[in-house]
Amino acid sequence: MLINIKDMLVEFVEFRREVVFRRSNFLLQKAKDRLHILEGLKRAIDIIDEVIAIIRGSQTTDEAKSKLMSTFEFTDVQAQYILDLRLARLVGLEMQKILDEIEEKKAQIEALTEIITNPARRDEVIVEEMEEVKRKHGDDRRTIVIDNEDL
């Protein structure tokens, strides 16, 4: 099969659009999952005394997890993360890191949603990526291009 350069470039751009779309969807889901955990962690820190009391009063990890879920309406993932949490994460500096990460994830979700829903923004991402490849790997042309008229 033969394909001219224009058709090849059109196919390449369509391929890159699909890649950017799929990657953005994947990263969006990861960011949403992490934000979900962080929001649960923030709520748990706000009521840390009650959370510790439930954990200490439970006989098993499963019991503590179910009590956290029923008492404070944490999801399964959030409750498991709270149970796996090291107490060192509860110091003031770590709390600020959590709040900062929540804001970061919200901004990332907004940016990824824009890429997914706006084809023009998706094309901008493709151009940015291609410019980065050019900057990283491009070099000066080694051959000389001349007009046919000069021959």
C-alpha positions as semicolon CSV with decimal commas, in nm:
position;residue;x (nm);y (nm);z (nm)
1;M;0,000;0,000;0,000
2;L;0,129;0,341;-0,097
3;I;0,039;0,653;0,090
4;N;0,129;1,010;0,008
5;I;0,290;1,237;0,263
6;K;-0,026;1,438;0,331
7;D;-0,229;1,125;0,409
8;M;0,056;0,996;0,624
9;L;0,062;1,318;0,826
10;V;-0,316;1,313;0,864
11;E;-0,297;0,957;0,998
12;F;-0,014;1,051;1,232
13;V;-0,208;1,347;1,372
14;E;-0,516;1,129;1,423
15;F;-0,300;0,873;1,601
16;R;-0,152;1,142;1,827
17;R;-0,503;1,272;1,906
18;E;-0,606;0,924;2,013
19;V;-0,290;0,883;2,223
20;V;-0,340;1,218;2,399
21;F;-0,709;1,141;2,457
22;R;-0,641;0,797;2,607
23;R;-0,349;0,918;2,817
24;S;-0,557;1,207;2,949
25;N;-0,842;0,973;3,042
26;F;-0,600;0,744;3,224
27;L;-0,433;1,030;3,412
28;L;-0,773;1,183;3,492
29;Q;-0,890;0,861;3,655
30;K;-0,568;0,832;3,856
31;A;-0,601;1,194;3,972
32;K;-0,965;1,142;4,072
33;D;-0,874;0,828;4,267
34;R;-0,595;1,009;4,452
35;L;-0,818;1,310;4,524
36;H;-1,080;1,075;4,668
37;I;-0,823;0,930;4,909
38;L;-0,687;1,272;5,003
39;E;-1,031;1,411;5,079
40;G;-1,102;1,114;5,305
41;L;-0,767;1,162;5,475
42;K;-0,840;1,530;5,532
43;R;-1,176;1,445;5,689
44;A;-1,012;1,178;5,907
45;I;-0,751;1,422;6,033
46;D;-1,024;1,670;6,124
47;I;-1,185;1,404;6,346
48;I;-0,869;1,215;6,438
49;D;-0,961;1,152;6,802
50;E;-1,282;0,972;6,706
51;V;-1,103;0,777;6,433
52;I;-0,833;0,660;6,674
53;A;-1,095;0,565;6,932
54;I;-1,275;0,346;6,676
55;I;-0,950;0,184;6,564
56;R;-0,835;0,117;6,920
57;G;-1,176;-0,018;7,021
58;S;-1,188;-0,268;6,734
59;Q;-1,073;-0,628;6,763
60;T;-0,976;-0,673;6,397
61;T;-0,879;-0,459;6,103
62;D;-1,196;-0,556;5,920
63;E;-1,406;-0,449;6,217
64;A;-1,226;-0,113;6,236
65;K;-1,271;-0,064;5,864
66;S;-1,644;-0,136;5,871
67;K;-1,692;0,092;6,173
68;L;-1,508;0,375;6,000
69;M;-1,722;0,326;5,692
70;S;-2,051;0,315;5,882
71;T;-1,976;0,587;6,137
72;F;-1,810;0,847;5,917
73;E;-1,929;0,737;5,572
74;F;-1,579;0,672;5,441
75;T;-1,558;0,457;5,129
76;D;-1,381;0,123;5,137
77;V;-1,069;0,273;4,974
78;Q;-1,061;0,570;5,212
79;A;-1,107;0,353;5,521
80;Q;-0,829;0,116;5,412
81;Y;-0,594;0,410;5,348
82;I;-0,670;0,552;5,695
83;L;-0,594;0,216;5,855
84;D;-0,266;0,191;5,662
85;L;-0,168;0,546;5,758
86;R;0,141;0,609;5,969
87;L;0,081;0,853;6,253
88;A;0,379;1,062;6,138
89;R;0,159;1,185;5,852
90;L;-0,059;1,370;6,102
91;V;0,187;1,645;6,194
92;G;0,106;2,001;6,088
93;L;0,356;2,011;5,801
94;E;0,216;1,691;5,654
95;M;-0,136;1,832;5,678
96;Q;-0,027;2,130;5,469
97;K;0,122;1,891;5,213
98;I;-0,211;1,708;5,196
99;L;-0,400;2,034;5,142
100;D;-0,151;2,139;4,876
101;E;-0,182;1,804;4,701
102;I;-0,563;1,832;4,706
103;E;-0,541;2,168;4,528
104;E;-0,285;2,028;4,284
105;K;-0,509;1,731;4,200
106;K;-0,811;1,956;4,149
107;A;-0,612;2,171;3,905
108;Q;-0,483;1,861;3,727
109;I;-0,835;1,722;3,696
110;E;-0,957;2,050;3,550
111;A;-0,672;2,061;3,296
112;L;-0,719;1,698;3,192
113;T;-1,095;1,743;3,159
114;E;-1,029;2,040;2,931
115;I;-0,800;1,826;2,712
116;I;-1,058;1,548;2,692
117;T;-1,358;1,766;2,615
118;N;-1,195;2,029;2,392
119;P;-1,046;1,905;2,062
120;A;-0,868;2,238;2,009
121;R;-0,692;2,200;2,345
122;R;-0,598;1,844;2,253
123;D;-0,437;1,973;1,934
124;E;-0,246;2,231;2,138
125;V;-0,105;1,950;2,352
126;I;0,005;1,765;2,038
127;V;0,181;2,077;1,908
128;E;0,351;2,130;2,246
129;E;0,470;1,770;2,251
130;M;0,602;1,789;1,895
131;E;0,785;2,113;1,973
132;E;0,943;1,941;2,273
133;V;1,058;1,653;2,053
134;K;1,198;1,904;1,805
135;R;1,378;2,094;2,079
136;K;1,517;1,778;2,234
137;H;1,616;1,588;1,921
138;G;1,623;1,844;1,638
139;D;1,944;1,956;1,477
140;D;2,050;2,161;1,178
141;R;1,973;2,028;0,834
142;R;2,274;1,853;0,682
143;T;2,171;1,869;0,319
144;I;2,122;2,171;0,099
145;V;1,790;2,221;-0,077
146;I;1,817;2,395;-0,414
147;D;1,558;2,505;-0,667
148;N;1,527;2,322;-1,000
149;E;1,578;2,655;-1,175
150;D;1,942;2,663;-1,067
151;L;2,025;2,338;-1,247
